[in-house]
Amino acid sequence: MAVIGVLALQGDYEAHAAALRRAGAEPREVRRAAELDGLDGLVIPGGESTSMLRLMEYYGLMPPLAAFGGRKPIFGTCAGAILLASEVLNPPQPSLGLIDMAVERNAYGRQLDSRVARITDHQLGGGELEAVFIRAPIIRRAGAGCRVLATYLGDPVLVESGLHMAATFHPELTPDDRIHRRFLEKVAAWTQAEAR
């Protein structure tokens, strides 16, 4: 069973832990750099990216998270996707730069513009995806190394790049575990490659 950390500084980390359990992984909350040891992968949840960034800097987590992402898979949702991007817009802010993409913060509008959408344009198999967008970012540019797994209103909303995945919505807020299972498949492939 894969051991997956969930960054638990701020945001909906408990919902991600529950989704990971349903998908067959063992979740562990991460608040300190030492808690990254022994993990097979990591989820950076949604929340407020500026607050999360400040807490990551306060606890000295930026270099350890970047180093972890250089070796092992990370899945970022909403604010987590912003923190994984190589470029952040509206306004610019630091990030881990692990996925070659430009992400615009709060691009759909304010909290009142949050929505639940049905996504049919995806590559996960099965029927439509229910996607919960809460003050969501938009991926304005997906680099050559990004594979777009789902789009909404013509924009990428779920991508993978190398070891990593990013979603601009909140898959942990629905009972559909396909996206978390997809991440666990990436973790399993990485584990097998490391064992060779």
N, C-alpha and C positions, 0 to 999 in steps of 0.2 A: 504494500500500500504506500503510495507516494505521500510524503510529508510536505505540505504546502504552507508556507507562511502567509499570513495576512497582515499587512501593515496596519497597526491598530492605534494610530495617533489621533485620528479624527475621521469621521465619515461612517459609512455603513458596513464596517468590517464584520459585524456579527452576522449579517445576512450573507456575506460571502462565505464565511465559515460554514454556515448551514448548507449553502449550495454545494460547497466542496465535499461535505460529508455525504450528501445525497448522491453526488457523482462518484463516490468511492475513494476519496482521499482523506488523510488525517490533517486537519487544519491546526495551525499553531499561531497564536497572536505574536506579533513582533513589534517591540517598542525600542529596543536597543540593538546596536550592531552585533553584539555577541549572540543575539537570538537568531541571527541568520545562519549560524553554524548548524550543519546537519539537515538543512532544508533541501528539497529537490526542486523547488520552484517558489515563486512569490506572487501574491496578488496585491496590487496597490488599488484600493477601493475608490469609489466616488466620495465626494465631500466638497470642501472648498479648497481649491488648489493653492491659493495664496496662504491660507492658514496651514495647510499641510506642509508647504515649502518652508515656512517659518519654523515649524516644529522639527522638520527634518534637519534644518540648519542648526537649530538650538541643540539638538541631541547628537550632532555630528554624524548624521546618517547619510549625507549626500555621497561622500567618497565610498563608504562601504556598499551602498546600494548600487552605485555605478559599477563597482568592481564585481559585485554579485551578478549584475546583469551582463557583464562581459563573459561570464562563465555559465550561467544558468538561466532558465526561462522565467520571464516576468509577464504577467497579464495586468494591464491597467484599464480601469473603467472610469469613464467620465473625467473626474479630476486626475485619476491615475493615468489616463491616456494623455492628458496635458503634460504630466510630469515625465512621461516617456518620450515625448516628441523632441525632435532636434530644433524646432523653431516654434515659439509661442507668440501669438498675436493678441492684441486688444486687452491689456497692454502687453508688451514683451516682458518676459520674466525668465529667470534661470530654469533649467530642467536637467534631466539626466541624459538627454540626447541619445537614447538607445534605439529609437526608431526614426528613420529618415522621413519625417513628415512635418508639415506645418499645420498647427492647430490654433483655431481662433476661439478664445474663451467666450462663454455666454452668447454664442453666435445666433441662437434662435430667439433670444430676447430675455426678459426678466422672468422671475419665478412664475408669474401669471401665464407666461407663454409655454410652460412645461406641458408635456403631453404624453399620451400613450399611443403608439403607432403600431400598425400591422405591416410587417415587412415581408414581402414576397420575393424580392430580389436578393437572394442569398445562396450560399454554396454549402449549407450545412445538412442538406437532405431533410425530408419530411415536409410538413406544411409550413405555413407562415410563422414568423417570429413575432412575439409581442415585445415591443421595445419601449421602455420607460425612459423618456428624456426629461431630465430635471436641470434647468439652467445649463443645458448641454452645450458642449463645444461642437464645432464643425471641423472636420479634416479638410483643409483648403488645398493641400498638396500631399499626395502620397508618392514617395520616392520610388525609384526604379526597383528597389529591393522589396517593396511592399506588395503583398497579394491582397486584393480587396475581396473580402468574404461576404460583405453585405453592403447595400446602399439604401439610402432614404432620400427622397426628393432630389435624386441625382448625385448626392454626395456620399463618399465612403463613410460608413458608420462602424464597421468591423474590419480590421486589417490584421495581417500577421506579417512578420518580417524576421527572418532567421529564427532565433529562439523565442521571440516575443510576440504578444498579441495585444491589441488595444481595441476597446469599444467606447463609443461616445455616449452610450446609454447604460442602463443598469440591469444587466441580465440576472443579477442576484435577487431582484424584486419580483420575479415571476417563478412559477414552478417548473419552467422549461430549463433543463440542465444541459442542453446540447452545447452551449458555448463553453461552459466549465468542463464538460467532457472533452471538447476539442482541445482545450488548454492541457488537460491531463494527458491526452495523446501526445502532445508536443513534449511534455515532461518525460513520458515513457520512452519516446524516441531518443531524447537526449541521454537518458539513463542508460539505454542499451548501447548507444554510441560510446559513452564513457567507459563502459564495461569491456569494450573490445580491446 
